Amino acid sequence: MSDVVDDKSKYYIPFIVERLKVHQETNTEQEDPPLFVIGMNGVQGAGKTTLVTTLAETLRSPPYCLPTAVLSVDDLYLPHESQRQLAKTHPLNPLVQHRGQPSTHDIALGISVLSSLRAGKPTKIPQYDKSKFGGQGDRVDEKQWETVNKKDDKKICAVVLEGWCIGFRALGEDNVQRKWLEAKAKLAVNDYQGRLAYNRLEDLLFVDKALMQYDALTDQFDAMIHIDAEDTKFVYEWRLEQEASLRFKKGDGMTDEQVRKFVDGCEYNNFGWTGEPMFTGTDYPAYELYTDRLRAGVFGPNSGKQLRLIVGKDRKVKDALRL
């Protein structure tokens, strides 16, 4: 498996330090500046985990010494039974038959966590176990969640919210339909390598409508880091490498063909909620829908609050853009 080289910190650490300084200077009248919220988006396998760990450790260490929490959007997935009910309510929508897409997260929980951190209250950080129920996953018992801001603790001053769909914003019905029709037209002339065209429009619109709720998190960001791929199809190879590593370490994992189908959003298997064979929805159709807007800037043009790092197939930075 190719190593994920940390050639990114020289870009994002100065960027975050500068945004933190602006944040503190604009809140000088307050004894304690408000919570500094960092959003981080990265396609699967691009090195996001390494980046998050390095960033949090840097902020916690001298000279910054900033108590920092990390919250993954994965830890906001619906509990098993709620996901099961969502799938049963929409049995023909493959995009919600398994965790992953917008609509399968508990956004109210995320808002509650950020609100509690802002208030400096003792706060439990949610955890999710993807291995439960044969890989369907379930929320970890709340008793096992880490509690921050406990008595005598230094109050959390910064939080990193990371995930593959962080910063995605809903497009609205007209724009979703336009992108879908464009994909369909390319498919009709054999000039198409994506997955969007293979989905029903109504299923895509369901996810897009759910994504509107995510703005309640995105609108709280003080800074945004986007680890982008020159070609989003790199995710196939990166996921293959990850799964090969898992098979080597644990002796089990998806085959190469299963990985490709999983990323496509059309893995055919038999662990659907009804016990019947089904197609599971995953990430690639969403990349086709929402990446362009993310690349344009979640805060609008020229805000200076977003850093886009473009990585090549080797995961090394090819370009860095300030948006």
VEXDREN-2710 file (C-alpha; in Angstrom, 1 decimal):
% VEXDREN-2710
k/r/px/py/pz
1/MET/0.0/0.0/0.0
2/SER/1.3/3.5/-0.8
3/ASP/2.2/5.6/2.1
4/VAL/0.2/8.7/2.8
5/VAL/3.0/11.4/2.9
6/ASP/2.4/14.4/5.1
7/ASP/3.4/17.1/2.7
8/LYS/0.2/19.0/3.6
9/SER/0.9/20.4/7.0
10/LYS/3.2/23.1/5.6
11/TYR/0.0/24.5/3.8
12/TYR/-2.8/23.9/6.3
13/ILE/-1.1/24.7/9.6
14/PRO/-0.1/28.3/8.7
15/PHE/-3.6/28.7/7.2
16/ILE/-5.4/27.6/10.4
17/VAL/-3.0/29.6/12.6
18/GLU/-3.8/32.7/10.5
19/ARG/-7.6/32.1/10.7
20/LEU/-7.3/31.5/14.4
21/LYS/-5.5/34.8/14.9
22/VAL/-8.3/36.6/12.9
23/HIS/-10.9/34.8/15.0
24/GLN/-9.3/35.9/18.2
25/GLU/-8.7/39.5/17.1
26/THR/-12.3/39.9/16.0
27/ASN/-13.5/38.8/19.5
28/THR/-11.1/40.9/21.7
29/GLU/-14.0/42.3/23.7
30/GLN/-14.8/38.9/25.0
31/GLU/-12.9/37.4/27.9
32/ASP/-12.9/34.0/26.2
33/PRO/-13.2/34.0/22.4
34/PRO/-16.1/31.8/21.0
35/LEU/-15.4/28.3/19.9
36/PHE/-13.2/28.1/16.8
37/VAL/-14.8/25.6/14.4
38/ILE/-12.8/24.0/11.5
39/GLY/-14.5/22.0/8.8
40/MET/-12.5/19.4/7.0
41/ASN/-13.5/17.5/3.8
42/GLY/-11.4/14.8/2.1
43/VAL/-12.3/12.0/-0.4
44/GLN/-11.7/8.5/0.9
45/GLY/-8.1/7.5/1.2
46/ALA/-6.7/10.9/0.5
47/GLY/-4.9/11.2/3.9
48/LYS/-7.6/13.0/5.9
49/THR/-7.1/11.0/9.1
50/THR/-3.4/11.8/9.2
51/LEU/-4.2/15.5/8.6
52/VAL/-6.8/15.7/11.4
53/THR/-4.5/14.0/13.9
54/THR/-1.6/16.3/13.1
55/LEU/-3.8/19.4/13.2
56/ALA/-5.4/18.6/16.5
57/GLU/-2.0/17.8/18.1
58/THR/-0.5/21.0/16.7
59/LEU/-3.3/23.2/18.2
60/ARG/-3.0/21.4/21.5
61/SER/0.8/21.9/21.8
62/PRO/2.9/24.9/22.4
63/PRO/2.9/27.7/21.4
64/TYR/-0.8/27.5/20.8
65/CYS/-1.9/25.2/23.8
66/LEU/-5.4/25.3/22.5
67/PRO/-7.7/22.5/23.9
68/THR/-9.1/20.9/20.8
69/ALA/-11.8/18.3/20.2
70/VAL/-12.3/16.2/17.0
71/LEU/-15.7/15.2/15.9
72/SER/-16.2/13.0/12.8
73/VAL/-19.4/13.1/10.8
74/ASP/-19.2/9.3/10.9
75/ASP/-19.8/9.4/14.6
76/LEU/-23.1/11.2/13.9
77/TYR/-24.6/8.3/12.0
78/LEU/-28.1/7.3/13.0
79/PRO/-28.4/4.5/15.5
80/HIS/-28.9/1.1/13.9
81/GLU/-32.6/0.9/14.5
82/SER/-33.2/4.4/13.1
83/GLN/-31.1/3.6/10.0
84/ARG/-33.1/0.4/9.6
85/GLN/-36.4/2.4/9.7
86/LEU/-35.1/4.9/7.2
87/ALA/-34.2/2.1/4.8
88/LYS/-37.6/0.4/5.3
89/THR/-39.5/3.6/4.7
90/HIS/-37.7/4.2/1.4
91/PRO/-37.1/0.6/0.2
92/LEU/-36.6/1.6/-3.5
93/ASN/-33.9/4.2/-2.7
94/PRO/-30.5/2.5/-2.7
95/LEU/-28.8/5.6/-1.4
96/VAL/-30.3/5.2/2.1
97/GLN/-30.1/1.4/2.5
98/HIS/-26.8/1.8/4.3
99/ARG/-25.1/4.5/6.3
100/GLY/-23.2/7.1/4.4
101/GLN/-25.3/9.6/2.4
102/PRO/-26.8/12.8/3.7
103/SER/-30.0/11.8/5.6
104/THR/-28.2/9.0/7.4
105/HIS/-26.6/11.3/10.0
106/ASP/-28.2/12.7/13.2
107/ILE/-27.7/16.4/12.5
108/ALA/-29.6/17.5/15.6
109/LEU/-26.9/15.6/17.7
110/GLY/-24.1/17.4/15.9
111/ILE/-25.8/20.8/16.5
112/SER/-26.3/19.8/20.2
113/VAL/-22.6/18.9/20.6
114/LEU/-21.4/22.2/19.1
115/SER/-23.8/24.2/21.1
116/SER/-22.7/22.5/24.3
117/LEU/-19.0/23.1/23.5
118/ARG/-19.8/26.8/22.7
119/ALA/-21.4/27.1/26.2
120/GLY/-18.4/25.5/27.8
121/LYS/-20.5/22.8/29.3
122/PRO/-19.4/19.2/30.0
123/THR/-19.9/17.6/26.6
124/LYS/-20.0/14.0/25.5
125/ILE/-18.4/13.4/22.1
126/PRO/-20.4/10.8/20.1
127/GLN/-18.9/7.5/18.9
128/TYR/-20.0/5.1/16.3
129/ASP/-18.9/1.5/15.8
130/LYS/-19.0/0.4/12.1
131/SER/-18.3/-3.2/13.0
132/LYS/-21.6/-3.8/14.8
133/PHE/-24.5/-5.8/13.2
134/GLY/-22.2/-7.5/10.7
135/GLY/-20.8/-4.2/9.3
136/GLN/-24.1/-2.2/9.3
137/GLY/-22.9/-0.3/12.4
138/ASP/-24.5/1.2/15.4
139/ARG/-23.9/4.1/17.8
140/VAL/-21.7/3.3/20.8
141/ASP/-23.4/3.3/24.2
142/GLU/-23.4/6.9/25.5
143/LYS/-21.7/5.8/28.7
144/GLN/-18.6/5.1/26.6
145/TRP/-18.4/8.5/24.9
146/GLU/-15.5/10.7/25.9
147/THR/-16.5/13.7/28.0
148/VAL/-14.7/17.0/27.5
149/ASN/-15.1/20.2/29.5
150/LYS/-15.3/18.3/32.8
151/LYS/-14.7/20.0/36.1
152/ASP/-11.2/21.4/36.4
153/ASP/-10.6/20.7/32.6
154/LYS/-9.4/23.4/30.4
155/LYS/-12.4/24.4/28.2
156/ILE/-12.4/23.2/24.6
157/CYS/-11.5/26.3/22.4
158/ALA/-11.4/24.6/19.0
159/VAL/-13.2/21.7/17.3
160/VAL/-12.4/19.9/14.0
161/LEU/-15.5/18.5/12.3
162/GLU/-14.3/16.1/9.6
163/GLY/-15.8/13.8/7.0
164/TRP/-16.2/13.0/3.4
165/CYS/-19.4/15.1/2.9
166/ILE/-18.4/18.0/5.2
167/GLY/-19.0/21.3/3.5
168/PHE/-21.4/19.9/0.8
169/ARG/-24.3/22.2/0.2
170/ALA/-27.7/21.3/-1.3
171/LEU/-28.1/22.2/-5.0
172/GLY/-31.9/22.4/-5.2
173/GLU/-34.2/20.4/-7.5
174/ASP/-33.4/22.3/-10.7
175/ASN/-29.6/21.9/-10.4
176/VAL/-29.7/18.3/-9.4
177/GLN/-31.9/17.5/-12.4
178/ARG/-29.6/19.4/-14.7
179/LYS/-26.6/17.5/-13.5
180/TRP/-28.5/14.2/-13.7
181/LEU/-29.7/14.9/-17.3
182/GLU/-26.1/15.9/-18.3
183/ALA/-24.9/12.6/-17.0
184/LYS/-27.7/10.7/-18.7
185/ALA/-26.8/12.4/-22.0
186/LYS/-23.2/11.3/-21.7
187/LEU/-24.2/7.8/-20.8
188/ALA/-26.4/7.6/-24.0
189/VAL/-23.4/8.2/-26.2
190/ASN/-20.9/6.1/-24.2
191/ASP/-19.0/9.1/-23.0
192/TYR/-19.6/8.6/-19.3
193/GLN/-17.5/7.1/-16.4
194/GLY/-19.5/8.2/-13.4
195/ARG/-22.3/6.8/-11.4
196/LEU/-24.8/9.6/-11.1
197/ALA/-26.7/8.6/-14.3
198/TYR/-27.5/5.1/-12.9
199/ASN/-29.6/6.6/-10.0
200/ARG/-33.2/7.6/-10.1
201/LEU/-33.8/11.3/-10.0
202/GLU/-36.2/11.1/-7.1
203/ASP/-33.6/9.3/-5.0
204/LEU/-31.0/12.0/-5.6
205/LEU/-33.6/14.7/-4.7
206/PHE/-34.3/12.9/-1.4
207/VAL/-30.7/13.1/-0.5
208/ASP/-30.3/16.7/-1.7
209/LYS/-33.3/17.8/0.4
210/ALA/-31.8/16.1/3.5
211/LEU/-28.5/17.9/2.8
212/MET/-30.2/21.3/3.5
213/GLN/-30.1/20.4/7.2
214/TYR/-26.3/20.1/7.1
215/ASP/-26.1/23.9/6.6
216/ALA/-26.7/24.2/10.3
217/LEU/-23.2/22.7/10.8
218/THR/-21.5/24.2/7.8
219/ASP/-22.6/27.8/8.7
220/GLN/-20.7/27.5/12.0
221/PHE/-17.3/27.0/10.3
222/ASP/-14.7/29.6/10.9
223/ALA/-12.3/27.9/8.5
224/MET/-12.6/25.0/5.9
225/ILE/-9.9/22.6/4.6
226/HIS/-10.7/20.6/1.5
227/ILE/-8.4/17.8/0.5
228/ASP/-9.4/17.4/-3.2
229/ALA/-8.2/14.9/-5.7
230/GLU/-7.1/15.9/-9.2
231/ASP/-9.5/13.1/-10.3
232/THR/-12.2/11.8/-7.9
233/LYS/-11.8/8.4/-9.6
234/PHE/-8.6/8.0/-7.6
235/VAL/-10.8/7.0/-4.8
236/TYR/-11.2/3.6/-6.4
237/GLU/-7.5/2.8/-6.2
238/TRP/-7.1/4.3/-2.8
239/ARG/-10.0/2.2/-1.4
240/LEU/-8.5/-0.9/-3.0
241/GLU/-5.2/-0.2/-1.2
242/GLN/-7.0/0.3/2.1
243/GLU/-8.9/-2.9/1.8
244/ALA/-5.8/-4.9/0.7
245/SER/-4.1/-3.6/3.9
246/LEU/-7.1/-4.6/5.9
247/ARG/-7.1/-8.1/4.4
248/PHE/-3.4/-8.4/5.2
249/LYS/-3.8/-7.3/8.8
250/LYS/-7.0/-9.1/9.7
251/GLY/-7.3/-11.8/7.1
252/ASP/-10.7/-10.6/6.0
253/GLY/-12.2/-7.8/4.0
254/MET/-13.9/-6.9/0.7
255/THR/-12.5/-8.3/-2.6
256/ASP/-11.3/-5.8/-5.2
257/GLU/-14.6/-6.3/-7.1
258/GLN/-16.6/-5.6/-4.0
259/VAL/-14.7/-2.4/-3.3
260/ARG/-15.3/-1.1/-6.9
261/LYS/-19.0/-1.8/-6.5
262/PHE/-19.1/-0.2/-3.1
263/VAL/-17.6/3.0/-4.4
264/ASP/-19.9/2.9/-7.4
265/GLY/-22.9/2.9/-5.1
266/CYS/-24.2/-0.3/-6.4
267/GLU/-22.8/-3.1/-4.3
268/TYR/-25.1/-6.1/-4.5
269/ASN/-25.3/-8.0/-1.3
270/ASN/-27.6/-9.6/1.2
271/PHE/-27.4/-7.6/4.4
272/GLY/-30.2/-5.2/3.6
273/TRP/-32.7/-4.5/6.4
274/THR/-35.3/-6.8/4.9
275/GLY/-32.9/-9.6/4.5
276/GLU/-33.4/-9.4/0.7
277/PRO/-30.6/-8.7/-1.8
278/MET/-30.2/-5.0/-2.4
279/PHE/-28.0/-2.3/-3.8
280/THR/-26.2/-0.1/-1.2
281/GLY/-25.7/3.6/-1.9
282/THR/-22.2/5.0/-1.2
283/ASP/-20.2/8.1/-2.1
284/TYR/-19.4/8.5/-5.8
285/PRO/-22.8/9.9/-7.0
286/ALA/-22.5/12.6/-4.3
287/TYR/-19.0/13.5/-5.5
288/GLU/-20.4/14.1/-8.9
289/LEU/-23.2/16.3/-7.6
290/TYR/-21.5/18.4/-4.9
291/THR/-17.7/18.6/-5.5
292/ASP/-18.0/21.5/-8.0
293/ARG/-19.7/23.7/-5.5
294/LEU/-17.3/22.7/-2.7
295/ARG/-14.4/23.6/-5.0
296/ALA/-16.0/27.0/-5.6
297/GLY/-16.0/27.7/-1.8
298/VAL/-18.5/26.9/0.9
299/PHE/-18.4/30.5/2.1
300/GLY/-18.8/32.1/-1.3
301/PRO/-16.1/33.5/-3.5
302/ASN/-13.0/35.2/-2.1
303/SER/-13.8/34.7/1.6
304/GLY/-10.2/33.7/2.4
305/LYS/-11.6/31.2/4.9
306/GLN/-11.2/28.0/2.8
307/LEU/-8.0/26.2/1.7
308/ARG/-8.2/23.7/-1.1
309/LEU/-5.3/21.2/-1.4
310/ILE/-5.3/19.4/-4.7
311/VAL/-3.6/16.0/-4.5
312/GLY/-2.4/13.7/-7.3
313/LYS/-2.7/9.9/-7.5
314/ASP/0.3/9.6/-5.2
315/ARG/-1.6/11.7/-2.6
316/LYS/1.0/14.5/-2.7
317/VAL/-0.1/18.1/-3.0
318/LYS/0.0/19.4/-6.6
319/ASP/-1.6/22.8/-5.9
320/ALA/-2.9/24.9/-3.0
321/LEU/-5.7/27.4/-3.5
322/ARG/-7.1/30.0/-1.1
323/LEU/-10.8/30.6/-1.6
END
